[in-house]
Amino acid sequence: MSRNDSKYFSTTKKGEIPELKEELNSQYKDKRKDAVKKVIAAMTVGKDVSSLFTDVVNCMQTENLELKKLVYLYLINYAKSQPDLAILAVNTFVKDSQDPNPLIRALAVRTMGCIRVDKITEYLCDPLQRCLKDDDPYVRKTAAICVAKLYDINAELVEDRGFLESLKDLISDNNPMVVANAVAALAEVQENSSRPIFEITSHTLSKLLTALNECTEWGQVFILDALSRYKAADAREAENIVERVTPRLQHANCAVVLSAVKMILLQMELITSTDVVRNLCKKMAPPLVTLLSAEPEIQYVALRNINLIVQRRPTILAHEIKVFFCKYNDPIYVKMEKLEIMIKLASDRNIDQVLLEFKEYATEVDVDFVRKAVRAIGRCAIKLERAAERCISVLLELIKIKVNYVVQEAIIVIKDIFRRYPNTYESIIATLCESLDTLDEPEAKASMIWIIGEYAERIDNADELLESFLESFPEEPAQVQLQLLTATVKLFLKKPTEGPQQMIQVVLNNATVETDNPDLRDRAYIYWRLLSTDPERTEDEDYAEGSETGFSESPANPANGPASPPTSATGAPATPPSVAPVPDLLGDLMGMDNSIVPVDQPVTPTGPPLPILLPASTGQGLQISAQLTRQDGQIFYSLLFENNSQVSLDGFMIQFNKNTFGLAAAGPLQVPQLQPGMSARTLLPMVMFQNMLQGPPSSVLQVAVKNNQQPVWYFSDKISLLVFFTEDGRMERSSFLETWRSLPDSNEVSKDFPAIVIGSADATVERLAASNMFFIAKRKNANQDVFYFSAKLPRGIPFLIELTTLTGNPGVKCAIKTPSPEMSALFFEAIETLLMG
């Protein structure tokens, strides 16, 4: 319908349907055409004109293309509600699919595909079969899309009639738009199918790459999306594909650009040449930056994609962070996305610029954006250890502005910074305490309470500060109540004086008697039972709150007397409801992911002497020796238990605190009952990455062991990094060299060992190989020997090792290059022990 057809929408006649019926059956072509236009207009504004179905269908028999299109439009809309009458149109569809005019042939097939009536689909198959092999490319490309529509209606029919094979044949068509539509149809069919339908081969790959240069922009998007699912056979093929697709990065259509970027990123995973990868990253940066000068809606889509890209390849836009600085007239949704990307691109090199921007954003008028900016500063502090102090300085400056919501967000992120860097920035606590009166949001209150409880021993008036929150305890949200409960317990344990003891009685009373919150009540009962029996154990509960500083330093036996039970509102001791005997809470209270494992069938391996970690003099006659070992690619904790006491010991259990490698027990601790004077040795299988400790790597492994007759014993073991080197760490020389060159110089760390003497090169190579450090090559440098070794940590982290020495003389220089240079201190500690024998 043309612009002049608006008059058809303005009629208000009451007898409209009978009049339209009469006009539709007129002997004059023009009158019938006008009548159909009126019907379409009425249908468009929501009037029910389905009663004219038969009369409109009678108008299909026409040579007028415009009228035919209007009738087809009506049919698509009403065929589902009139399926029996829609059959009347089938003969015309079949006839039109063989019309000399390719536009009419395509129109007939397209319309039949859009009429989602089962009775019609079976009549569609023969015309569709012909149109898929039509001489005119316009008809073929329309038929290709029709196959996907038909598959959605009746997948079994499509497969039985061989339409999928016809679609695959169209990928070799000489018309690029036919190829693009065939790819789009196959991709849609694949989405609705659980089995592989569309798999690109090396033959079809060539066809698609050829068609890519000639089809329309949306055809290019379909082809690029299909290519992104193709996995190249090797690095060379991946490079060839990327080279053919790279020109699409300069396309004017942003959808083509983003599809090309997606395809290139996926193929880059297979490219091994660092130079090629570096050049591709350089080529992708300008098109992505250009997208940020488009309309806000396109910017938003581009930013959402860039956010994902920089997570995988931050180097692409590492030098373009300025283009993500927010403009004053950017819509808020664009600003929020830019902020996220700036956090991901922040580095030690550009952090000063980024902090200046964030500080500026924190003074804007949009409250949500200001909050996000303050949180961004905290996230940068957690991400970049070297910049943490500068980030905290900016946060303190913002706190001094005294804007309520800025102060509260700053306290929330500072709490996370304290957790990330314990015992580092506590000097600012006094400044935070000055803002207590302004806190009215639950998360900010909970964060401040956590800070007071965690550092109660450093805050002189910690009890007064917590008491100010306790006045409104019953009205506080659950988040604040839970934090107040825990902070009060921490205060009592760190300052067991009369004031905190009275406070804890009030809190426990409120949390057990006056509350309906089951989480709060259950936690309060746990604290109450622990404080009533062994206050020292409760210190370990900090780990359940997310603290990552390790085990309690306190002895296993109680130091303080039992805490008084909470009292009810009437002053009488509060009695908890009748419960079963209290289970062992060691696993829950130490903040571990792996549960305590009971004794199973004993296993008593033999082996070399183990270092004593818990002497009998400390363990009331129980002596424990232990060491991490590696056997057949598996890590075990080898333990020796010796009972030098006068009583039998049984019910042994073990637990590991959070540690750098996330070590945890993989099975039950198998120790039999130990009679006095008896000993037992066992191997405990271990798993990694369960109890991860955040922060700098540490070689300390903190262990808790208990039995049925004694209290919990805590001891520390020393982790050797060599235990984690895997058996598949051997590298080819070429791979070794390439990996060494690909890692930046900042990842190389070295250390001198002046006292170590390497007497025999062969013996040293053999000793290192026993710890899965594999010899690569040897060369001469002046009068010194330089040895190269490779090793690998779990998750595929390579260690490239260089040892320089003058054989038989004191002095060894060890250099390593690895993607994880923070592990260097642990490595040097382990290699020194190994080389000294």
C-alpha positions in Angstrom: 0.0 0.0 0.0 1.3 3.4 -0.9 1.4 6.7 1.0 -1.8 7.8 -0.8 -3.7 4.8 0.6 -4.2 6.3 4.1 -7.8 7.1 3.1 -8.6 3.4 3.6 -8.0 3.8 7.3 -10.6 6.6 7.9 -13.9 4.9 7.1 -16.5 4.7 9.9 -19.4 3.1 8.1 -21.6 0.8 10.3 -22.4 -1.6 7.4 -18.7 -1.9 6.4 -18.5 -5.8 6.2 -21.5 -6.3 3.8 -20.2 -3.4 1.6 -16.7 -4.8 1.5 -18.1 -8.2 0.6 -20.0 -6.7 -2.3 -17.0 -4.8 -3.5 -14.7 -7.8 -3.3 -17.1 -9.7 -5.6 -17.3 -6.7 -8.1 -16.7 -7.4 -11.8 -14.3 -4.4 -11.9 -10.7 -5.1 -11.1 -10.0 -1.6 -9.6 -13.0 -1.9 -7.3 -11.8 -5.3 -6.1 -8.3 -3.9 -5.5 -9.7 -1.0 -3.5 -11.8 -3.4 -1.5 -8.8 -5.6 -0.6 -6.9 -2.5 0.5 -9.8 -1.6 2.8 -9.8 -5.1 4.3 -6.1 -4.9 4.9 -6.5 -1.5 6.5 -9.2 -2.8 8.8 -7.1 -5.8 9.7 -4.2 -3.6 10.5 -6.1 -1.5 13.0 -7.4 -4.6 14.7 -10.9 -5.1 13.3 -12.0 -8.7 12.7 -12.5 -9.2 9.0 -12.1 -13.0 9.0 -15.6 -13.4 7.7 -14.4 -12.1 4.3 -11.9 -15.0 4.0 -13.6 -16.7 1.0 -14.2 -13.4 -0.8 -10.6 -12.3 -0.4 -9.3 -15.6 -1.6 -11.3 -15.3 -4.8 -9.3 -12.2 -5.6 -6.1 -14.3 -5.8 -6.8 -15.1 -9.4 -5.2 -11.9 -10.8 -2.2 -10.8 -12.8 -1.8 -7.7 -10.7 1.2 -8.2 -8.5 0.2 -5.6 -5.9 -3.2 -7.1 -5.4 -1.7 -10.6 -5.1 0.7 -9.4 -2.4 -2.2 -7.9 -0.4 -4.3 -11.1 -0.7 -1.3 -13.1 0.4 -0.8 -10.8 3.4 -4.4 -11.4 4.4 -4.0 -15.1 4.1 -0.9 -15.2 6.3 -2.9 -13.4 9.0 -6.1 -15.4 9.0 -5.1 -18.9 7.7 -4.4 -20.2 11.2 -7.9 -19.2 12.4 -9.6 -20.5 9.2 -7.5 -23.7 8.4 -10.3 -25.4 6.4 -10.9 -22.4 4.2 -7.1 -21.8 3.7 -7.1 -25.1 1.7 -9.0 -23.1 -1.0 -5.9 -21.1 -1.7 -3.6 -24.1 -2.3 -4.3 -24.5 -6.0 -3.5 -20.9 -6.6 -0.3 -21.2 -4.6 0.8 -24.2 -6.6 -0.1 -22.4 -9.9 1.7 -19.2 -8.8 4.9 -21.2 -7.9 5.1 -22.1 -11.7 4.3 -18.5 -12.9 6.7 -17.1 -15.6 7.3 -14.1 -13.3 10.1 -15.0 -10.8 8.7 -12.4 -8.3 5.3 -14.3 -8.2 7.0 -17.7 -7.9 9.0 -16.4 -4.9 6.0 -14.7 -3.4 4.0 -17.9 -3.6 6.6 -20.0 -1.8 7.3 -17.3 0.8 3.6 -17.1 1.7 3.1 -20.8 1.8 6.0 -21.0 4.3 4.5 -18.3 6.5 1.1 -20.0 6.7 1.7 -22.2 9.7 -1.1 -24.7 9.0 -0.3 -28.4 8.9 -2.8 -29.2 6.2 -1.1 -26.8 3.8 2.5 -28.0 4.5 2.1 -31.2 2.6 1.0 -29.2 -0.5 4.1 -27.0 -0.1 6.7 -29.7 -0.7 6.5 -30.1 -4.5 6.5 -26.3 -5.2 9.3 -25.9 -2.7 11.3 -28.7 -4.3 11.0 -27.0 -7.7 11.8 -23.5 -6.4 15.0 -24.8 -4.7 16.3 -25.6 -8.2 14.7 -22.6 -9.9 16.7 -20.9 -12.6 16.3 -17.5 -11.0 18.5 -16.8 -7.9 15.8 -14.7 -6.3 13.4 -17.6 -6.2 16.2 -20.0 -4.9 17.2 -17.7 -2.0 13.5 -17.2 -1.0 13.0 -21.0 -1.1 16.1 -21.5 1.1 14.5 -19.5 3.9 11.2 -21.3 3.4 12.9 -24.6 4.2 13.8 -23.3 7.7 10.2 -22.2 8.3 8.9 -25.5 7.2 11.4 -27.3 9.5 10.0 -25.4 12.4 6.5 -26.6 11.5 7.3 -30.2 10.5 11.0 -31.3 11.0 10.3 -34.9 10.0 8.7 -33.9 6.7 11.7 -31.7 5.8 14.2 -34.5 6.5 12.1 -37.2 4.7 11.8 -35.1 1.5 15.5 -34.3 1.4 15.2 -30.6 1.7 18.3 -30.4 4.0 20.4 -31.9 1.3 19.0 -29.4 -1.2 20.0 -26.6 1.2 23.5 -28.0 1.5 23.7 -28.1 -2.3 22.8 -24.4 -2.4 26.0 -23.6 -0.5 27.8 -24.3 -3.8 25.5 -22.0 -5.7 27.1 -19.4 -8.0 24.9 -16.6 -6.5 26.3 -15.2 -3.2 22.9 -14.2 -1.8 21.6 -17.8 -2.4 24.7 -19.0 -0.5 24.0 -16.6 2.3 20.4 -17.5 2.7 21.2 -21.2 2.6 23.7 -20.7 5.4 21.1 -18.7 7.4 18.5 -21.4 6.9 20.9 -24.2 7.9 22.0 -22.2 11.0 18.3 -21.8 12.0 17.6 -25.5 11.5 20.7 -26.4 13.5 19.4 -24.3 16.4 16.2 -26.4 16.5 17.9 -29.7 16.1 19.8 -31.8 18.7 22.0 -33.6 16.2 24.6 -32.0 13.8 22.9 -30.7 10.7 25.3 -28.1 9.3 29.0 -28.9 9.5 31.4 -26.8 7.4 34.0 -28.8 5.5 37.2 -27.6 3.7 35.2 -27.6 0.5 32.3 -25.6 1.7 34.7 -23.3 3.6 36.1 -22.1 0.3 32.6 -21.5 -1.1 31.6 -19.4 1.9 34.8 -17.3 1.9 34.2 -16.6 -1.8 30.6 -15.6 -1.3 31.6 -13.4 1.6 33.1 -10.8 -0.7 30.1 -10.5 -2.9 26.9 -10.8 -0.9 25.0 -8.1 1.0 26.0 -6.9 4.5 23.4 -9.1 6.2 24.4 -12.1 4.1 28.0 -11.4 5.3 26.8 -11.6 8.9 25.1 -15.0 8.3 28.3 -16.3 6.7 30.6 -14.9 9.4 28.5 -16.4 12.1 28.7 -19.8 10.4 32.4 -19.5 10.0 32.8 -18.7 13.7 31.6 -22.3 14.4 34.2 -23.8 12.1 37.3 -25.3 13.8 40.4 -25.0 11.5 42.5 -28.1 11.0 45.7 -26.3 12.0 47.3 -22.9 12.7 48.0 -22.3 9.0 44.4 -22.8 7.9 43.3 -20.6 10.8 45.6 -17.9 9.5 44.3 -18.2 6.0 40.7 -17.9 7.1 41.5 -14.8 9.2 43.4 -13.2 6.3 40.3 -13.6 4.1 38.0 -12.2 6.8 40.1 -9.3 8.0 38.9 -6.8 5.3 35.4 -7.1 6.8 36.7 -5.1 9.8 36.6 -2.0 7.7 32.9 -2.5 6.8 30.4 0.3 7.4 27.9 -1.9 9.0 28.6 -2.5 12.7 27.0 -6.0 12.7 29.5 -7.1 10.0 32.4 -5.7 12.1 31.3 -7.4 15.3 30.7 -10.7 13.5 34.1 -10.5 11.9 35.7 -9.7 15.3 34.0 -12.7 16.8 35.1 -15.0 14.0 38.7 -13.8 14.2 38.9 -14.1 18.0 37.7 -17.8 17.8 40.2 -18.6 15.0 43.0 -16.9 17.0 42.8 -19.6 19.6 44.4 -22.0 17.1 47.1 -19.6 15.8 50.4 -20.3 17.5 52.5 -17.4 16.0 52.7 -14.6 18.6 53.5 -12.1 15.8 50.4 -13.0 13.9 48.3 -12.7 17.0 49.8 -9.4 17.9 49.1 -8.0 14.4 45.5 -9.2 14.5 45.0 -7.5 17.9 46.3 -4.2 16.4 44.0 -4.5 13.4 40.9 -5.2 15.6 41.4 -2.1 17.8 40.5 0.7 15.4 37.2 -0.8 14.1 36.1 -1.4 17.7 37.0 2.2 18.7 35.1 3.5 15.6 31.9 1.9 16.8 32.0 4.1 19.9 31.4 7.2 17.7 28.0 5.8 16.5 24.6 6.4 18.0 24.2 5.5 21.7 22.2 2.4 20.9 24.9 1.1 18.7 27.5 2.2 21.2 25.8 0.1 23.9 25.7 -3.0 21.7 29.4 -2.5 20.8 30.3 -1.9 24.5 28.6 -5.1 25.6 30.6 -7.0 23.0 33.9 -5.2 23.9 33.3 -6.1 27.5 33.4 -9.8 26.6 36.4 -9.3 24.2 38.6 -7.6 26.8 38.0 -10.4 29.2 39.7 -12.8 26.8 42.1 -10.5 24.9 42.7 -7.3 27.0 45.8 -6.5 24.9 43.5 -5.5 22.0 42.4 -2.3 23.6 45.0 -2.0 26.3 46.3 1.3 24.8 42.8 2.7 24.0 41.4 3.2 27.4 40.8 6.9 26.8 38.1 6.2 24.3 36.1 4.6 27.1 36.2 7.8 29.3 32.6 8.9 29.8 31.3 12.0 28.1 28.9 14.4 29.9 26.1 13.7 27.4 26.5 9.9 27.3 23.3 8.1 28.3 23.5 6.4 31.7 23.5 2.9 30.2 26.5 3.7 28.0 28.3 5.2 31.0 27.8 2.1 33.0 29.2 -0.2 30.3 32.2 2.1 29.8 32.9 2.0 33.5 33.0 -1.8 33.5 35.4 -1.9 30.6 37.7 0.7 32.2 38.0 -1.5 35.3 39.0 -4.5 33.1 41.6 -2.4 31.2 43.0 -0.7 34.3 46.7 -1.6 34.8 49.7 -0.3 36.7 50.6 1.8 33.6 47.3 3.7 33.3 45.9 3.6 36.9 46.6 7.2 37.6 44.5 8.4 34.6 41.7 5.9 35.5 41.6 7.0 39.1 41.3 10.7 38.0 38.3 9.7 35.9 36.6 7.7 38.5 37.1 10.5 41.1 35.5 12.9 38.7 32.5 10.5 38.1 32.1 10.2 41.9 31.0 13.9 42.0 28.3 13.7 39.3 24.6 14.0 39.9 23.4 10.5 38.9 23.4 8.6 42.2 23.6 5.1 40.6 26.6 6.2 38.4 28.4 7.7 41.4 27.9 4.5 43.4 29.3 2.5 40.5 32.3 4.8 40.2 33.2 4.5 43.9 32.9 0.7 43.6 35.1 0.8 40.5 37.9 2.4 42.6 37.7 -0.4 45.1 37.7 -3.1 42.4 40.9 -1.5 40.9 42.5 -1.7 44.4 41.7 -5.4 44.7 42.8 -6.1 41.1 46.1 -4.1 41.2 48.1 -4.6 44.4 50.7 -1.9 43.6 48.0 0.7 43.1 45.9 -0.2 46.1 47.4 2.6 48.3 46.5 5.2 45.6 43.0 3.9 45.3 42.5 4.1 49.1 43.8 7.7 49.1 41.1 8.6 46.5 38.4 6.8 48.5 39.5 8.8 51.7 39.3 12.0 49.7 35.7 11.1 48.6 34.8 10.2 52.2 35.8 13.7 53.3 33.3 15.2 50.9 30.7 13.9 53.3 28.1 13.0 50.6 26.1 10.3 52.3 25.8 7.7 49.5 29.5 8.2 48.5 30.6 7.6 52.1 28.6 4.4 52.3 29.8 3.0 49.0 33.4 3.8 50.0 33.0 1.9 53.3 31.6 -1.1 51.4 34.6 -1.3 49.1 37.1 -0.6 51.8 35.8 -3.7 53.7 36.6 -5.8 50.6 40.1 -4.2 50.4 40.8 -5.1 54.0 39.8 -8.7 53.2 42.1 -8.7 50.1 45.1 -7.1 51.9 44.9 -8.1 55.6 47.0 -6.1 58.1 48.0 -3.6 55.5 45.8 -0.5 55.5 44.2 -0.6 58.9 45.5 2.9 59.7 42.5 4.4 58.0 40.0 2.7 60.4 39.9 5.9 62.5 38.7 7.9 59.5 36.0 5.4 58.8 34.7 5.5 62.3 34.1 9.2 62.0 31.3 8.4 59.5 29.3 6.0 61.7 26.4 8.4 62.1 25.8 8.8 58.4 25.3 5.0 57.7 21.7 4.1 57.0 22.0 1.4 54.2 22.2 -2.3 55.3 25.2 -3.2 53.2 27.2 -0.2 54.4 26.2 -0.8 58.1 27.2 -4.5 57.7 30.5 -3.6 56.2 31.4 -1.1 59.0 30.3 -3.6 61.7 32.6 -6.3 60.0 35.5 -3.8 60.1 34.9 -3.1 63.8 34.6 -6.8 64.7 37.6 -7.8 62.6 39.9 -5.2 64.1 38.4 -4.9 67.6 41.7 -5.2 69.3 43.0 -2.1 67.4 40.0 0.1 68.1 40.0 1.4 71.6 36.3 2.1 71.8 35.1 -0.9 69.7 32.6 -2.0 72.3 31.0 1.5 72.3 30.8 1.6 68.6 29.1 -1.8 68.4 26.8 -0.9 71.3 25.5 2.0 69.2 24.4 -0.4 66.6 22.9 -2.9 69.1 20.4 -0.3 70.3 18.4 -0.9 67.1 19.2 -4.6 66.7 15.6 -5.9 66.5 14.7 -3.4 63.7 17.8 -4.0 61.6 17.7 -6.0 58.4 18.9 -9.7 58.6 22.2 -8.8 56.9 23.1 -6.3 59.6 21.9 -8.6 62.5 24.1 -11.5 61.3 27.1 -9.3 61.1 26.4 -7.7 64.5 26.2 -11.2 66.0 29.5 -12.3 64.6 31.3 -9.0 65.4 30.1 -9.1 69.0 31.5 -12.6 69.4 34.8 -11.5 67.9 34.9 -8.6 70.3 34.3 -10.8 73.3 37.0 -13.3 72.2 39.5 -10.5 71.6 38.5 -8.4 74.7 37.0 -10.8 77.2 36.0 -8.1 79.7 32.8 -7.4 81.5 31.5 -4.9 78.9 31.7 -7.3 75.9 30.4 -10.1 78.0 27.2 -8.2 78.8 26.9 -7.2 75.1 27.1 -10.8 73.9 24.4 -11.9 76.4 22.1 -9.2 75.0 22.9 -10.1 71.4 22.5 -13.8 71.9 19.2 -13.2 73.7 17.8 -11.1 70.9 19.1 -13.5 68.2 17.6 -16.7 69.9 14.5 -15.5 71.7 13.3 -12.3 70.0 13.8 -13.2 66.3 11.9 -15.2 63.7 14.9 -15.4 61.3 16.0 -19.1 61.3 19.5 -18.2 59.9 20.1 -15.7 62.7 18.7 -18.0 65.4 20.7 -21.1 64.2 24.0 -19.1 64.1 23.3 -17.7 67.6 22.7 -21.2 69.0 26.0 -22.4 67.5 27.9 -19.5 69.1 26.1 -20.0 72.4 27.0 -23.7 72.6 30.6 -23.1 71.6 31.0 -20.2 74.0 29.5 -22.3 76.8 32.1 -25.1 76.2 35.2 -23.8 74.5 35.5 -20.1 73.6 38.7 -20.6 71.8 37.1 -22.8 69.1 34.8 -19.9 68.2 37.8 -17.9 66.9 37.9 -20.4 64.0 34.4 -19.4 63.0 35.9 -16.3 61.4 36.7 -18.5 58.4 33.1 -19.2 57.8 32.6 -15.5 57.5 35.0 -15.4 54.6 38.3 -14.5 56.4 41.3 -15.8 54.6 44.1 -15.2 57.1 44.4 -18.8 58.3 43.9 -20.9 61.4 43.6 -19.5 64.9 46.9 -19.2 66.6 45.4 -20.1 70.0 46.1 -23.5 71.6 43.6 -26.2 71.3 42.6 -26.3 75.0 40.2 -23.6 76.3 41.8 -20.6 77.9 38.8 -18.8 79.2 35.9 -19.9 81.3 32.6 -20.7 79.7 30.4 -17.8 78.6 27.1 -17.3 80.3 24.1 -18.5 78.4 21.8 -15.9 77.0 19.0 -14.7 79.1 15.4 -14.2 78.1 13.5 -10.9 78.2 12.4 -11.8 81.8 15.9 -12.3 82.9 15.8 -16.1 83.2 18.4 -18.1 81.4 17.2 -18.8 77.8 16.8 -22.5 77.2 17.3 -23.7 73.6 14.7 -26.1 72.2 15.4 -29.8 72.7 17.9 -31.0 70.1 19.9 -34.0 69.3 23.5 -34.2 70.5 25.6 -31.5 68.9 27.5 -32.8 65.9 31.2 -32.1 65.3 31.3 -28.6 63.9 35.0 -28.5 63.0 34.4 -28.5 59.3 31.8 -25.8 59.3 33.7 -23.5 61.7 37.0 -23.6 59.9 35.4 -22.3 56.7 36.3 -25.3 54.5 34.5 -26.6 51.4 35.5 -30.2 52.1 33.8 -32.0 55.0 35.5 -33.9 57.8 36.2 -37.4 56.8 35.8 -40.3 59.3 38.0 -43.3 59.8 37.6 -46.0 57.2 39.6 -49.2 56.5 43.2 -48.6 57.5 46.0 -48.4 55.0 49.6 -48.6 56.3 52.2 -47.7 53.6 55.9 -47.8 54.2 58.3 -45.1 53.1 61.2 -42.8 54.2 61.1 -41.0 57.5 58.6 -38.1 57.7 59.3 -34.7 59.4 57.6 -34.4 62.9 55.0 -31.7 62.8 53.2 -32.3 66.1 55.7 -33.6 68.8 54.4 -35.9 71.6 55.3 -33.2 74.2 52.7 -30.9 72.5 50.1 -33.5 71.5 49.6 -35.0 75.0 51.5 -38.1 73.9 50.2 -38.1 70.3 53.0 -37.5 67.7 52.2 -36.8 64.1 54.7 -36.8 61.2 53.6 -35.8 57.8 54.7 -34.7 54.3 53.1 -34.1 50.9 54.2 -36.6 48.2 53.5 -37.3 44.6 53.0 -40.8 43.3 51.8 -41.9 39.9 50.6 -38.4 39.0 48.5 -38.1 42.2 49.3 -35.9 45.3 49.0 -37.7 48.7 49.5 -36.5 52.3 51.7 -39.2 53.9 51.1 -39.3 57.7 52.5 -41.2 60.6 50.6 -41.4 63.9 52.4 -42.5 67.1 50.5 -43.0 70.3 52.9 -42.4 73.3 50.0 -41.7 75.7 48.5 -44.1 78.2 45.0 -44.4 76.5 43.8 -45.8 73.2 43.1 -43.2 70.5 40.5 -43.6 67.8 38.0 -41.6 65.6 40.8 -39.7 63.8 39.7 -36.8 61.5 41.6 -34.2 59.5 40.9 -30.8 58.0 43.0 -28.4 55.9 42.7 -24.6 56.1 42.5 -22.5 52.9 45.8 -22.5 51.1 47.5 -21.2 48.0 46.9 -24.4 46.0 43.4 -25.2 47.4 44.6 -28.6 48.8 41.8 -30.6 50.4 41.3 -34.3 51.4 39.9 -36.4 48.5 38.9 -39.3 50.6 38.6 -40.6 54.2 41.5 -40.5 56.6 42.2 -44.2 57.2 43.8 -44.7 60.7 43.0 -47.7 62.9 42.5 -47.5 66.7 45.9 -46.8 68.2 46.7 -48.6 71.4 49.4 -47.1 73.7 52.8 -47.6 72.2 51.4 -48.3 68.7 51.9 -46.4 65.5 50.2 -46.3 62.0 51.2 -44.8 58.7 48.6 -43.8 56.0 48.4 -42.1 52.6 45.6 -39.5 52.3 44.7 -38.7 48.6 44.5 -35.0 48.0 42.6 -32.8 45.5 43.5 -29.2 44.4 41.7 -25.9 43.9 39.0 -26.6 46.6 40.0 -24.3 49.5 41.7 -21.4 47.6 43.4 -18.8 49.7 43.5 -15.3 48.1 46.5 -13.1 48.3 50.2 -13.7 47.7 51.3 -17.4 47.3 52.3 -19.0 50.6 54.1 -22.3 51.2 52.3 -22.8 54.6 49.7 -25.6 54.9 47.7 -25.4 58.1 46.2 -28.6 59.3 43.8 -29.6 62.1 43.6 -33.2 63.4 41.3 -34.5 66.1 40.3 -37.8 67.7 37.7 -38.9 70.1 39.9 -38.7 73.2 41.8 -35.4 72.7 41.1 -31.8 71.7 41.8 -30.5 68.2 45.5 -30.2 67.4 46.7 -27.6 65.0 50.0 -27.6 63.2 51.7 -26.1 60.1 53.4 -28.0 57.3 55.7 -26.6 54.5 54.5 -27.1 50.9 57.1 -27.8 48.3 56.2 -26.5 44.9 57.9 -29.5 43.3 55.1 -31.7 44.4 52.8 -30.0 42.0 55.0 -30.3 38.9 53.1 -32.7 36.5 54.5 -35.6 34.5 53.6 -34.0 31.1 55.9 -31.0 31.7 58.5 -32.0 29.0 58.7 -29.5 26.1 60.3 -29.7 22.7 63.2 -27.3 22.2 61.4 -25.3 19.6 58.3 -25.0 21.8 60.6 -24.1 24.8 62.2 -21.2 22.8 58.9 -20.0 21.4 57.3 -20.0 24.9 60.4 -18.2 26.4 60.2 -15.5 23.7 56.4 -15.1 24.0 56.5 -14.3 27.7 57.4 -10.7 28.6 60.7 -9.9 30.3 58.9 -8.8 33.4 57.9 -12.5 33.9 61.6 -13.5 34.3 62.8 -13.8 37.9 66.3 -15.0 39.0 68.1 -15.7 42.2 71.7 -16.6 43.2 72.6 -19.5 45.5 76.3 -18.9 46.3 76.6 -21.9 48.7 75.3 -24.6 46.3 77.8 -26.8 44.4 76.8 -28.9 41.4 79.4 -31.7 41.3 77.9 -33.8 38.5 75.7 -32.5 35.7 74.2 -36.0 35.0 73.3 -36.5 38.7 71.7 -33.0 38.8 69.6 -33.7 35.6 68.5 -37.0 37.1 67.6 -35.4 40.4 65.5 -32.7 38.7 63.8 -35.2 36.4 62.7 -37.2 39.5 60.7 -34.0 40.5 59.3 -33.6 36.9 61.7 -31.0 35.8 62.8 -32.1 32.3 66.2 -31.4 30.7 65.9 -29.4 27.4 69.4 -28.3 26.4 72.8 -27.3 27.6 75.2 -24.6 26.3 78.4 -22.9 27.3 78.5 -19.2 28.4 82.2 -18.2 28.8 83.5 -20.9 31.2 80.1 -21.7 32.7 77.5 -24.3 31.9 73.9 -23.2 31.3 71.2 -25.9 31.6 67.6 -25.5 30.5 64.7 -27.4 32.0 60.9 -27.3 31.6 58.2 -28.1 34.1 54.4 -27.6 34.3 52.0 -26.9 37.1 48.4 -28.1 37.0 46.1 -26.1 34.7 48.9 -26.0 32.1 51.1 -23.3 33.7 54.6 -23.7 32.2 57.9 -23.1 34.1 61.0 -22.5 32.0 64.1 -22.9 34.1 67.7 -21.8 33.5 70.6 -23.0 35.7 74.0 -21.4 35.3 77.0 -22.8 37.2 80.7 -23.7 37.0 80.6 -27.5 37.6 82.4 -28.4 40.8 82.6 -24.8 42.1 80.2 -23.1 44.6 77.6 -20.8 43.1 74.5 -21.4 41.1 72.2 -18.8 39.4 68.7 -19.9 38.8 66.3 -18.0 36.5 62.7 -18.9 35.7 60.2 -17.5 33.2 56.5 -18.3 33.7 53.1 -16.8 33.3 52.8 -17.0 37.1 56.0 -15.1 38.4 54.3 -14.7 41.8 55.2 -18.3 42.3 58.9 -17.6 42.0 59.6 -17.4 45.7 58.1 -20.8 46.3 60.0 -22.3 43.4 63.4 -20.9 44.6 62.7 -22.2 48.1 62.0 -25.7 46.7 64.9 -25.8 44.2 67.4 -24.7 46.8 66.4 -27.6 49.1 66.5 -30.0 46.2 70.0 -28.9 44.9 71.5 -29.0 48.3 70.4 -32.6 48.6 
